[in-house]
C-alpha cells in the first residue's frame, strides 16, 4: 500500500512540474529594431498572437502552441496564402527571454531573442487575442485577384502567341529550369535585340544584364553584346599636330595577352610586334602608328575577341585600358531553339531554358564613366566599329 501511495505521489509531482514548465512560457515577449517591432503573446488558452509591424505593414498571426520537453512549438492558423508558415520552435533562456531555435522550418544560426514583458495582458485583451481571425473576406478577395491574374495572363499569352507566329521562334521569353543557375533571356525579333539576366553565381555589382543585338543564320541566333560590355575601352585625345604618326598607350594591359594589327583593311593589316612597344612606366606601354590606318585589338588567350577602332586624322594619341568592372562579352554567341521551344546551348548545357510568357525585366540605365585624365590631358571615349571572333 505504501508503495502504491509513493507511485501516485511521484506521478502527481511530475504532472505539477510539467505544468509548471508549460506555464513558464505564458506571457508576452517583444523585439524591436529600426522600423520593425514585434510582440508575441503566449496565452493561457493554448493560443498565441504574434503581431509584427514593419514600416506601414502590420501583421497579426495567430495559432496554437504546445510544449514538448523544454521546447515551445507554434502552429499557425491557416492563412489566405499559397505559402503557409513552417515550423517554429523556441526555448526559454536563464533571463526569461524567448530564444528561437527553429524559424520557419530553418535552424537559427544567429541568436534571435524576444525579451519578456513585465506587465501582463488584461484578461479581456487576452481573450480577444485568443480568437482566430476570420479570413473569409481575405480568401474571397485573394481568389478574385487570382482569377483576374489568370485572365490577364491568358490575354498576354494570346498576344504573345500572335507575335511569335508573326516574327518566328526567335521572339519571346525563355526561363532557366535549373534553380542553381537562374537565367532569363528575351528576344525581340522585331528590332533584332536581346536582353538576358545573368545567373546569380556570375553576377557582379555592375554587369547584371547582358544586352545586345542578334541575327539569325541557318535557324540559329547569333548574339553580340553592346560596346559597354566590352573587355577593353579606347579613349582619344585631339590636338593640333603635323605629325603623321599617332601615339598609342596601353595602360594596365599585358601586351602578351593582346594582339594588335594595323592597316587599311583587316585582311591586309600587319601585326604589331612586341619590339614596337616602349615602356613608359610599370603600367603603361607605348607605340607609334600611322594616322591613316585602323587599329584592331584582339583580347584574350583562348577565344580572342577583335575590336576595330579607326585612327582618326585629328587624334593625337589613343589610350587603351581594361574595363573598370568585370564584364561578360558575347560575340556571335550561338543560341539555338529546338522543336520543343527549348535552349540547351548556353553555359555548356548546365541549364535548359524553356519558353515562357513574358515578364518585365529591364536593364539599369547605362553607367556614364568619367573620361580618364592621362598625362595631364582629358581623353574622350571612342566607340568600336565592329566586334568579331579571331579566326583560328
C-alpha positions as CSV (number, residue, x, y, z in Angstrom):
1,X,0.0,0.0,0.0
2,X,2.8,2.4,0.9
3,X,4.5,1.6,-2.5
4,X,1.2,2.4,-4.3
5,X,0.9,5.8,-2.5
6,X,4.5,6.6,-3.3
7,X,4.0,6.0,-7.0
8,X,0.8,8.1,-7.1
9,X,2.7,10.9,-5.3
10,X,5.6,10.8,-7.8
11,X,3.1,10.9,-10.7
12,X,1.3,13.9,-9.2
13,X,4.6,15.6,-8.6
14,X,5.7,15.0,-12.3
15,X,2.5,16.5,-13.6
16,X,2.9,19.5,-11.4
17,X,6.5,20.0,-12.6
18,X,5.4,19.6,-16.3
19,X,2.5,22.0,-15.7
20,X,5.0,24.5,-14.3
21,X,7.3,24.1,-17.3
22,X,4.4,24.7,-19.6
23,X,3.1,27.7,-17.7
24,X,6.6,29.2,-17.7
25,X,6.1,30.2,-21.4
26,X,2.8,32.0,-20.8
27,X,3.4,35.8,-21.1
28,X,4.3,38.4,-23.6
29,X,7.6,38.9,-25.5
30,X,8.9,41.7,-27.7
31,X,11.6,42.6,-30.2
32,X,12.4,45.9,-31.8
33,X,14.9,47.4,-34.3
34,X,14.8,50.3,-36.7
35,X,11.4,50.4,-38.5
36,X,10.5,47.0,-37.1
37,X,8.7,45.8,-34.0
38,X,7.0,42.5,-32.9
39,X,5.1,41.2,-29.9
40,X,4.4,37.5,-29.2
41,X,1.7,36.8,-26.7
42,X,1.6,33.2,-25.4
43,X,-1.9,33.0,-23.9
44,X,-3.2,30.7,-21.1
45,X,-5.8,29.3,-23.6
46,X,-3.1,27.4,-25.5
47,X,-3.4,30.1,-28.2
48,X,-0.9,32.8,-29.3
49,X,-0.9,36.1,-31.2
50,X,2.2,37.3,-33.0
51,X,1.9,40.9,-34.0
52,X,4.5,42.4,-36.4
53,X,4.9,46.0,-37.6
54,X,7.4,46.8,-40.4
55,X,7.1,50.3,-41.8
56,X,3.5,50.7,-43.0
57,X,2.7,46.9,-42.9
58,X,1.0,45.4,-39.9
59,X,0.5,41.6,-39.3
60,X,-1.3,39.7,-36.7
61,X,-0.6,36.0,-36.9
62,X,-2.4,33.6,-34.6
63,X,-2.4,29.9,-33.8
64,X,-1.9,27.2,-31.2
65,X,1.1,26.5,-29.0
66,X,2.3,23.4,-27.1
67,X,5.3,22.4,-25.1
68,X,7.4,19.3,-25.7
69,X,10.1,18.9,-23.0
70,X,11.6,22.4,-22.6
71,X,10.7,23.5,-26.2
72,X,7.8,25.7,-27.2
73,X,6.2,24.8,-30.5
74,X,4.0,27.2,-32.5
75,X,1.4,26.0,-35.1
76,X,-0.1,28.8,-37.1
77,X,-3.8,29.1,-38.2
78,X,-4.2,28.6,-41.9
79,X,-3.5,31.9,-43.8
80,X,-5.1,33.2,-47.0
81,X,-1.9,32.5,-48.9
82,X,-0.4,29.8,-51.1
83,X,2.6,29.7,-48.8
84,X,2.0,28.7,-45.1
85,X,4.4,29.3,-42.2
86,X,6.7,26.4,-41.4
87,X,8.0,25.0,-38.1
88,X,8.7,27.4,-35.2
89,X,10.4,26.3,-32.0
90,X,11.8,28.3,-29.1
91,X,13.2,27.8,-25.6
92,X,13.4,30.0,-22.5
93,X,16.8,31.5,-21.6
94,X,18.0,31.9,-18.0
95,X,17.0,35.6,-18.2
96,X,13.4,34.6,-19.2
97,X,13.6,35.8,-22.8
98,X,12.3,33.6,-25.6
99,X,15.1,32.2,-27.9
100,X,14.1,30.7,-31.3
101,X,16.0,27.6,-32.3
102,X,13.9,26.9,-35.4
103,X,12.4,29.7,-37.5
104,X,10.1,28.8,-40.4
105,X,11.5,25.3,-40.6
106,X,15.1,26.6,-40.7
107,X,17.6,26.2,-37.9
108,X,18.5,29.6,-36.4
109,X,22.2,30.3,-36.8
110,X,22.2,33.8,-35.3
111,X,20.7,34.3,-31.9
112,X,17.1,35.6,-32.2
113,X,15.7,36.6,-28.7
114,X,12.4,38.1,-27.8
115,X,12.5,39.9,-24.4
116,X,9.8,39.2,-21.8
117,X,7.3,41.9,-20.8
118,X,7.0,42.6,-17.1
119,X,3.3,43.6,-17.4
120,X,0.6,41.0,-18.0
121,X,-2.1,41.4,-20.6
122,X,-5.6,42.4,-19.2
123,X,-7.9,39.3,-19.4
124,X,-10.3,41.0,-21.8
125,X,-7.4,41.7,-24.3
126,X,-6.0,38.1,-23.9
127,X,-9.5,36.7,-24.6
128,X,-9.8,38.8,-27.7
129,X,-6.3,37.8,-29.0
130,X,-7.2,34.2,-28.4
131,X,-9.9,34.3,-31.0
132,X,-9.0,33.0,-34.5
133,X,-9.0,35.7,-37.3
134,X,-11.8,35.4,-39.8
135,X,-10.0,35.3,-43.2
136,X,-13.1,34.6,-45.3
137,X,-13.2,38.0,-46.8
138,X,-9.5,38.0,-47.5
139,X,-9.7,34.5,-49.0
140,X,-12.5,35.7,-51.3
141,X,-10.5,38.7,-52.3
142,X,-7.5,36.5,-52.9
143,X,-9.5,34.2,-55.2
144,X,-10.8,37.2,-57.1
145,X,-7.2,38.5,-57.6
146,X,-6.1,35.1,-58.8
147,X,-8.9,35.0,-61.3
148,X,-8.1,38.5,-62.6
149,X,-4.4,37.5,-62.9
150,X,-5.4,34.3,-64.8
151,X,-7.5,36.4,-67.2
152,X,-4.6,38.9,-67.7
153,X,-2.2,36.1,-68.2
154,X,-4.4,34.5,-70.8
155,X,-4.7,37.7,-72.8
156,X,-0.9,38.2,-72.6
157,X,-0.4,34.6,-73.7
158,X,-2.7,35.1,-76.7
159,X,-0.9,38.3,-77.7
160,X,2.4,36.6,-77.2
161,X,1.4,33.6,-79.5
162,X,0.2,36.0,-82.2
163,X,3.6,37.9,-82.1
164,X,5.5,34.6,-82.3
165,X,3.5,33.5,-85.3
166,X,4.4,36.8,-87.0
167,X,8.0,37.1,-86.1
168,X,9.1,33.5,-85.7
169,X,10.5,31.4,-82.9
170,X,13.4,33.9,-82.0
171,X,10.9,36.1,-80.3
172,X,9.8,35.7,-76.7
173,X,10.9,35.0,-73.2
174,X,12.9,31.9,-72.0
175,X,13.5,30.8,-68.4
176,X,16.1,28.5,-66.9
177,X,14.9,25.3,-65.4
178,X,17.9,25.0,-63.1
179,X,17.3,26.6,-59.7
180,X,21.0,26.7,-59.1
181,X,21.6,28.7,-62.3
182,X,18.7,31.0,-62.7
183,X,18.6,32.8,-66.0
184,X,16.2,34.7,-68.2
185,X,16.5,35.5,-71.9
186,X,14.3,37.7,-74.1
187,X,14.4,38.0,-77.8
188,X,12.7,40.9,-79.7
189,X,12.7,39.7,-83.4
190,X,11.1,43.0,-84.5
191,X,14.2,45.0,-83.5
192,X,16.7,42.1,-83.5
193,X,17.6,42.8,-79.9
194,X,18.1,40.6,-76.8
195,X,18.3,41.1,-73.1
196,X,19.3,38.5,-70.5
197,X,19.7,38.4,-66.8
198,X,23.0,36.9,-65.6
199,X,22.9,34.0,-63.2
200,X,23.5,34.9,-59.6
201,X,26.7,32.9,-59.5
202,X,28.1,35.1,-62.3
203,X,26.8,38.4,-61.3
204,X,28.8,41.4,-60.1
205,X,28.0,44.9,-59.0
206,X,27.6,46.4,-62.4
207,X,27.0,44.0,-65.4
208,X,23.8,42.4,-64.1
209,X,22.3,42.3,-67.5
210,X,23.5,41.2,-71.0
211,X,22.1,43.4,-73.7
212,X,22.8,43.5,-77.4
213,X,21.8,42.6,-81.0
214,X,21.3,39.2,-82.7
215,X,20.9,37.9,-86.2
216,X,19.6,34.6,-87.4
217,X,21.6,32.4,-89.7
218,X,20.7,28.8,-90.6
219,X,18.0,28.6,-88.0
220,X,20.4,29.7,-85.2
221,X,20.5,33.1,-83.5
222,X,24.0,34.7,-83.0
223,X,24.0,37.3,-80.2
224,X,26.6,40.0,-79.7
225,X,26.7,42.3,-76.6
226,X,26.7,46.1,-76.7
227,X,30.0,48.1,-76.5
228,X,29.6,49.0,-72.9
229,X,30.2,45.3,-72.1
230,X,33.5,45.1,-74.0
231,X,36.6,43.9,-72.2
232,X,38.6,47.0,-73.1
233,X,37.9,50.7,-73.6
234,X,39.5,53.1,-76.0
235,X,39.9,56.8,-75.5
236,X,41.4,59.5,-77.7
237,X,42.9,63.0,-77.2
238,X,42.8,65.5,-80.1
239,X,45.5,68.1,-80.6
240,X,46.8,70.1,-83.5
241,X,49.9,68.3,-84.7
242,X,51.6,68.0,-88.1
243,X,52.9,64.5,-87.3
244,X,51.7,61.6,-89.5
245,X,52.2,59.3,-86.5
246,X,49.8,58.7,-83.6
247,X,50.7,57.7,-80.1
248,X,49.1,54.5,-78.7
249,X,49.2,53.9,-75.0
250,X,48.3,50.6,-73.3
251,X,47.5,51.1,-69.6
252,X,47.2,48.2,-67.2
253,X,47.2,45.8,-70.1
254,X,49.8,43.0,-70.7
255,X,50.9,43.1,-74.3
256,X,51.3,39.3,-74.1
257,X,47.5,38.9,-73.8
258,X,46.9,41.3,-76.7
259,X,47.3,41.1,-80.4
260,X,47.4,44.4,-82.4
261,X,47.1,44.7,-86.1
262,X,47.1,47.9,-88.2
263,X,46.4,48.7,-91.8
264,X,43.8,50.0,-94.3
265,X,41.7,46.8,-94.0
266,X,41.8,43.8,-91.6
267,X,42.6,41.4,-94.4
268,X,45.7,43.4,-95.4
269,X,46.7,44.5,-91.9
270,X,50.0,43.8,-90.2
271,X,50.7,42.5,-86.7
272,X,52.4,44.9,-84.3
273,X,55.4,43.1,-82.9
274,X,56.5,43.2,-79.3
275,X,59.6,45.1,-80.2
276,X,57.5,48.1,-81.2
277,X,56.3,48.7,-77.7
278,X,58.2,51.1,-75.5
279,X,57.9,51.0,-71.7
280,X,56.6,54.3,-70.3
281,X,56.1,53.1,-66.7
282,X,55.3,49.9,-64.9
283,X,51.7,50.1,-66.0
284,X,51.9,51.9,-69.4
285,X,53.3,50.7,-72.8
286,X,53.6,53.0,-75.8
287,X,53.9,52.6,-79.6
288,X,53.5,54.8,-82.7
289,X,51.2,54.0,-85.6
290,X,50.2,55.7,-88.9
291,X,47.2,58.0,-88.5
292,X,45.5,56.9,-91.7
293,X,45.3,53.3,-90.5
294,X,42.7,51.4,-88.5
295,X,43.5,49.5,-85.3
296,X,42.4,46.0,-84.5
297,X,42.9,44.8,-80.9
298,X,42.4,41.1,-80.1
299,X,41.9,40.4,-76.4
300,X,42.2,37.1,-74.6
301,X,44.2,33.9,-74.9
302,X,41.8,31.1,-75.9
303,X,38.8,32.7,-77.6
304,X,40.1,36.1,-78.7
305,X,37.7,39.0,-79.4
306,X,38.7,41.5,-82.0
307,X,37.8,45.2,-81.5
308,X,38.1,47.5,-84.5
309,X,38.9,51.2,-84.0
310,X,39.6,54.0,-86.6
311,X,42.7,56.1,-86.1
312,X,41.0,59.4,-86.9
313,X,43.1,62.1,-88.6
314,X,42.6,64.6,-85.8
315,X,43.7,62.3,-83.0
316,X,46.9,63.0,-81.3
317,X,47.0,59.9,-79.1
318,X,44.9,56.8,-78.2
319,X,44.6,55.3,-74.7
320,X,43.6,51.6,-74.4
321,X,42.7,50.3,-71.0
322,X,40.7,47.4,-69.5
323,X,37.1,48.0,-68.5
324,X,36.9,49.1,-64.9
325,X,34.5,46.4,-63.8
326,X,34.1,42.6,-64.7
327,X,32.1,42.0,-67.9
328,X,30.9,39.1,-70.0
329,X,31.3,39.7,-73.7
330,X,29.2,37.8,-76.3
331,X,30.5,37.7,-79.8
332,X,28.0,35.9,-82.1
333,X,27.1,33.6,-79.3
334,X,25.1,30.8,-80.9
335,X,21.7,30.2,-79.4
336,X,19.5,27.5,-80.9
337,X,15.8,27.0,-80.1
338,X,14.8,23.4,-80.7
339,X,11.4,22.0,-81.8
340,X,10.3,21.9,-78.1
341,X,11.0,25.6,-77.7
342,X,14.0,24.9,-75.5
343,X,17.5,26.3,-75.4
344,X,20.4,23.9,-74.5
345,X,23.4,25.8,-75.9
346,X,24.2,28.3,-73.1
347,X,26.6,27.7,-70.1
348,X,27.8,24.5,-71.6
349,X,24.4,22.9,-71.3
350,X,24.3,23.3,-67.5
351,X,20.8,24.8,-67.7
352,X,17.9,24.4,-70.0
353,X,15.8,27.5,-71.0
354,X,12.1,26.9,-71.8
355,X,9.7,29.2,-73.5
356,X,7.7,31.2,-71.0
357,X,5.1,34.1,-71.1
358,X,6.7,37.5,-70.9
359,X,7.9,39.1,-67.7
360,X,9.0,42.6,-67.2
361,X,12.7,42.9,-66.6
362,X,14.7,45.9,-67.7
363,X,18.4,46.8,-67.6
364,X,19.5,49.7,-65.5
365,X,20.5,53.0,-67.1
366,X,23.9,52.8,-68.8
367,X,26.6,54.0,-66.5
368,X,28.3,57.1,-67.7
369,X,32.0,56.6,-67.0
370,X,34.2,59.7,-66.4
371,X,36.7,60.2,-69.2
372,X,40.2,59.4,-67.9
373,X,42.8,62.1,-67.3
374,X,46.1,60.7,-68.7
375,X,49.4,62.6,-68.9
376,X,47.6,65.8,-67.9
377,X,45.1,65.5,-70.8
378,X,41.4,64.7,-70.7
379,X,40.6,61.9,-73.1
380,X,37.1,61.2,-74.7
381,X,35.7,57.7,-75.4
382,X,36.0,56.1,-78.9
383,X,33.3,53.6,-79.8
384,X,34.4,50.5,-81.7
385,X,33.2,49.9,-85.2
386,X,32.7,46.2,-85.0
387,X,33.5,43.2,-82.8
388,X,34.1,39.7,-84.0
389,X,36.0,36.5,-83.1
390,X,39.5,35.7,-84.1
391,X,39.5,33.2,-87.0
392,X,41.7,30.2,-85.9
